[in-house]
Amino acid sequence: MLKKGIFKKPQNTLEGNTKLNKTHDISIPNELCVLCPSCKKTLFSGTLGEGKYVCPNCGYYFRMNARQRIASLTDTGSFVELNKDMTSKNVLSFPEYEKKLEIAELESAEKEAVITGTALIGTYRCALFVMEPYFMMGSMGTVVGEKITRLFEFATENGLPVVGVTVSGGARMQEGILSLMQMAKVSAAVKRHSDARNLYITLLTNPTMGGVTASFAMQGDIIISEPEALVGFAGPRVIEQTIRQKLPEGFQKAEFLQKTGFIDDIVERKRQKEYLTRVLLLHSKERTE
């Protein structure tokens, strides 16, 4: 059976007798605009960056990469990176791990899930580590643990306070027990740093989970968090399925943790540098000696 229009000449937009669509849609490149997942408003990327990646309409906190965090918290041009060439290896021959590392490096433009170095915050020199959410969700592997450990050792040797910004899904499963060992290794370095009477401040961001929470994220002398950040070991659904009980409202959110005494303060993103500057001033050795 013949279909209607089978012998109709197809339209060619290069021919002059073709009726052109007179409606012109204005197209905006995707990289210039961002859709807020909370209020569904379209935001210009430039405006969002000026507001430290917080939605001006509803206050939703967009995820920041490690370099954006560093720029937001430190004095301009003061950051000096340490151990920047360290990369992970597939020591356990985990299937397709090399490919995952390659993809993570392309997505994040970083070699690992943490950046470490020294910087000035409000003119006060400190050691700084910032975890990278776009590199395998900030997962803690052997290199992440080694870089943070070396930073604490450097800070202890030079009498510097440490400021750590955490974001992580937990230990990196592709590295097995070698990943879990980093919890003890970093914790020992934190203890030696503390025994030398040096300050350690942690800033928890959404999410900070698993072995990172169970070790160095919660070892700070002063622990602050961004609003609504999810902080815990296992996820809420896993806990509910395990204990077969309904968890309290807002369980594992920063506000709940502050109320129950697990963290010291909740600090909005626009106030974080000012807050850290005040803390560094109050605990500076120049002031106390």
C-alpha positions as CSV (number, residue, x, y, z in Angstrom):
1,M,0.0,0.0,0.0
2,L,1.4,3.4,-1.0
3,K,1.8,6.0,1.7
4,K,0.6,9.5,1.2
5,G,3.2,11.9,0.0
6,I,5.7,9.3,-1.0
7,F,6.5,11.0,-4.3
8,K,6.6,14.5,-2.8
9,K,9.8,16.4,-3.5
10,P,11.7,16.8,-0.2
11,Q,12.4,20.4,0.8
12,N,15.9,21.8,0.5
13,T,16.6,24.9,2.5
14,L,19.2,25.9,-0.1
15,E,16.5,26.3,-2.7
16,G,14.8,29.7,-3.0
17,N,11.2,28.4,-3.1
18,T,11.3,27.0,0.4
19,K,9.3,28.8,3.0
20,L,11.7,29.7,5.8
21,N,10.7,29.8,9.4
22,K,10.4,33.4,10.4
23,T,10.5,32.8,14.1
24,H,14.0,33.2,15.6
25,D,14.8,31.5,18.9
26,I,17.4,33.2,21.0
27,S,19.9,30.6,22.1
28,I,22.2,31.1,25.0
29,P,25.2,28.8,25.5
30,N,24.7,26.3,28.3
31,E,27.9,27.4,30.0
32,L,26.6,30.9,30.5
33,C,23.5,29.9,32.4
34,V,22.7,27.5,35.3
35,L,19.3,26.2,36.4
36,C,18.9,26.2,40.2
37,P,17.7,22.7,41.2
38,S,15.8,24.2,44.1
39,C,13.8,27.1,42.8
40,K,14.1,26.2,39.1
41,K,15.2,29.8,38.2
42,T,17.8,30.3,35.5
43,L,20.9,32.1,36.7
44,F,23.9,33.6,34.9
45,S,27.1,31.8,35.7
46,G,29.0,35.0,36.2
47,T,26.4,36.3,38.7
48,L,26.4,33.0,40.5
49,G,30.2,33.1,40.9
50,E,30.1,36.6,42.3
51,G,27.7,35.4,44.9
52,K,30.0,32.5,45.9
53,Y,27.7,30.0,44.1
54,V,24.7,30.6,46.3
55,C,21.3,31.1,44.5
56,P,20.2,34.7,45.1
57,N,16.6,33.7,44.9
58,C,16.3,30.7,47.3
59,G,19.7,30.4,48.9
60,Y,20.5,27.0,47.5
61,Y,24.2,26.1,47.8
62,F,25.8,25.0,44.5
63,R,28.7,22.7,44.7
64,M,32.1,24.4,44.4
65,N,35.3,22.8,43.1
66,A,38.5,22.9,45.1
67,R,40.0,25.8,43.2
68,Q,36.9,27.9,43.6
69,R,37.0,27.2,47.3
70,I,40.6,28.2,47.6
71,A,39.9,31.5,45.7
72,S,37.0,32.1,48.0
73,L,38.8,31.6,51.3
74,T,42.4,32.8,50.7
75,D,44.0,36.1,50.1
76,T,44.5,36.7,46.3
77,G,47.7,35.1,45.0
78,S,48.8,33.7,48.3
79,F,48.1,30.0,47.7
80,V,51.2,27.8,47.1
81,E,50.4,24.2,46.2
82,L,52.3,21.3,47.7
83,N,52.7,17.7,46.3
84,K,50.7,18.6,43.3
85,D,52.1,15.8,41.0
86,M,51.0,12.9,43.2
87,T,48.6,10.5,41.4
88,S,46.9,7.2,42.3
89,K,47.9,3.8,41.0
90,N,45.8,0.7,40.6
91,V,47.9,-1.3,43.0
92,L,45.1,-3.9,43.6
93,S,44.4,-4.4,39.9
94,F,40.8,-3.4,40.4
95,P,38.8,-3.7,37.2
96,E,38.5,-0.5,35.1
97,Y,40.0,1.6,37.9
98,E,42.5,3.2,35.5
99,K,39.7,4.3,33.3
100,K,37.8,5.8,36.2
101,L,40.9,7.8,37.2
102,E,41.3,9.1,33.7
103,I,37.6,10.2,33.6
104,A,37.9,11.8,37.0
105,E,40.9,13.8,35.9
106,L,39.1,15.0,32.8
107,E,36.0,16.0,34.7
108,S,37.8,17.8,37.5
109,A,41.0,19.0,35.7
110,E,42.8,17.8,38.9
111,K,45.2,14.9,39.4
112,E,43.6,13.8,42.7
113,A,40.7,14.4,45.0
114,V,42.5,16.8,47.3
115,I,44.6,19.9,46.9
116,T,47.1,20.9,49.6
117,G,49.3,23.9,50.1
118,T,49.9,27.0,52.2
119,A,48.1,30.3,52.0
120,L,47.1,33.5,53.7
121,I,43.7,33.9,55.1
122,G,43.1,37.4,56.2
123,T,46.9,37.9,56.2
124,Y,47.4,34.9,58.6
125,R,49.6,32.1,57.1
126,C,48.2,28.6,57.4
127,A,48.4,25.1,55.8
128,L,45.3,24.3,53.8
129,F,43.7,21.2,52.2
130,V,40.6,21.3,50.1
131,M,38.9,18.2,48.8
132,E,37.7,18.0,45.2
133,P,34.1,16.8,44.7
134,Y,34.5,16.4,40.9
135,F,37.3,13.8,41.3
136,M,35.4,10.6,42.2
137,M,33.3,12.6,44.7
138,G,36.2,13.5,46.9
139,S,36.8,9.8,47.7
140,M,39.7,9.0,50.1
141,G,42.4,6.9,48.5
142,T,46.0,6.4,49.4
143,V,47.2,9.5,47.6
144,V,44.5,11.7,49.4
145,G,45.6,10.3,52.7
146,E,49.3,10.7,51.9
147,K,48.9,14.3,50.7
148,I,46.9,15.3,53.8
149,T,49.4,13.5,56.1
150,R,52.3,15.3,54.5
151,L,50.5,18.6,54.9
152,F,50.0,18.1,58.6
153,E,53.6,17.0,59.0
154,F,54.7,20.2,57.2
155,A,52.4,22.3,59.4
156,T,53.7,20.7,62.6
157,E,57.3,21.3,61.6
158,N,56.6,24.9,60.7
159,G,54.2,25.7,63.5
160,L,51.3,26.4,61.2
161,P,47.6,26.1,61.8
162,V,45.7,23.8,59.4
163,V,42.4,24.6,57.7
164,G,40.7,21.7,56.0
165,V,37.6,21.8,53.7
166,T,36.0,18.4,53.4
167,V,33.6,17.0,50.8
168,S,33.6,13.3,50.3
169,G,31.6,10.2,49.7
170,G,34.0,8.2,51.9
171,A,36.8,5.8,51.4
172,R,37.7,4.8,47.8
173,M,36.4,1.2,47.3
174,Q,38.8,0.5,44.4
175,E,41.7,0.7,46.9
176,G,40.2,-1.6,49.5
177,I,42.0,-1.8,52.9
178,L,44.7,0.6,51.6
179,S,42.1,3.3,51.5
180,L,40.8,2.5,55.0
181,M,44.3,2.7,56.4
182,Q,44.4,6.4,55.5
183,M,42.0,7.0,58.4
184,A,44.5,5.9,61.0
185,K,47.5,7.5,59.2
186,V,45.9,10.9,58.9
187,S,44.5,10.8,62.4
188,A,48.0,10.1,63.8
189,A,49.4,13.1,61.9
190,V,46.5,15.2,63.3
191,K,47.3,14.0,66.8
192,R,51.0,14.9,66.5
193,H,50.0,18.3,65.1
194,S,47.7,18.8,68.1
195,D,50.4,17.7,70.6
196,A,52.6,20.4,69.2
197,R,49.9,22.9,70.3
198,N,48.9,23.8,66.8
199,L,45.4,24.7,65.7
200,Y,43.2,22.6,63.3
201,I,40.0,24.0,61.8
202,T,37.6,21.9,59.7
203,L,34.9,23.2,57.4
204,L,32.4,20.5,56.5
205,T,30.6,20.8,53.2
206,N,27.8,18.8,51.5
207,P,28.4,15.8,51.6
208,T,31.0,14.7,54.1
209,M,30.5,11.0,54.6
210,G,32.1,7.7,55.4
211,G,35.7,7.2,56.5
212,V,36.5,11.0,56.1
213,T,33.8,11.8,58.7
214,A,35.1,8.9,60.9
215,S,38.6,10.4,60.9
216,F,40.1,13.8,60.1
217,A,36.9,15.6,59.3
218,M,35.7,15.4,62.9
219,Q,39.1,15.9,64.6
220,G,39.3,19.6,64.3
221,D,39.7,21.8,67.3
222,I,37.0,23.9,65.8
223,I,34.5,22.3,63.5
224,I,32.2,24.4,61.3
225,S,29.8,23.5,58.5
226,E,27.9,25.0,55.7
227,P,24.1,25.2,56.1
228,E,22.2,22.0,55.3
229,A,25.4,20.0,54.7
230,L,25.0,16.2,55.1
231,V,27.6,14.8,57.5
232,G,27.7,11.2,58.7
233,F,29.2,7.8,58.3
234,A,26.6,5.6,56.7
235,G,23.7,7.2,54.8
236,P,20.3,7.7,56.5
237,R,18.5,5.0,54.4
238,V,21.2,2.5,55.3
239,I,20.9,3.3,59.0
240,E,17.1,3.0,58.9
241,Q,17.2,-0.3,57.1
242,T,19.8,-1.6,59.7
243,I,18.1,-0.5,62.9
244,R,14.5,-0.7,61.5
245,Q,13.6,2.6,63.0
246,K,12.6,6.0,61.6
247,L,15.4,8.6,62.1
248,P,14.7,12.0,63.6
249,E,13.8,14.9,61.2
250,G,16.9,16.4,59.6
251,F,19.2,13.6,60.9
252,Q,22.8,14.0,59.8
253,K,22.2,17.6,58.5
254,A,24.5,20.3,59.9
255,E,21.7,21.9,61.9
256,F,20.9,18.6,63.7
257,L,24.6,18.0,64.4
258,Q,25.1,21.5,65.9
259,K,22.1,20.9,68.2
260,T,23.5,17.6,69.4
261,G,27.0,19.0,69.9
262,F,28.9,17.4,67.1
263,I,29.9,20.6,65.4
264,D,30.6,24.1,66.8
265,D,29.0,26.4,64.3
266,I,27.2,26.8,61.0
267,V,28.7,29.5,58.8
268,E,27.2,30.9,55.6
269,R,29.5,30.8,52.6
270,K,29.8,34.6,52.3
271,R,31.0,34.8,55.9
272,Q,33.5,31.9,55.9
273,K,36.7,33.8,55.1
274,E,35.9,36.5,57.8
275,Y,35.0,33.8,60.3
276,L,38.3,31.9,59.7
277,T,40.3,35.1,59.9
278,R,38.8,35.8,63.3
279,V,39.6,32.3,64.6
280,L,43.2,32.5,63.2
281,L,43.6,35.9,64.9
282,L,42.4,34.7,68.3
283,H,44.7,31.6,68.1
284,S,47.7,33.1,66.5
285,K,51.0,32.4,68.3
286,E,52.0,36.0,68.0
287,R,49.0,36.9,70.1
288,T,49.4,34.3,72.8
289,E,53.2,34.4,73.3
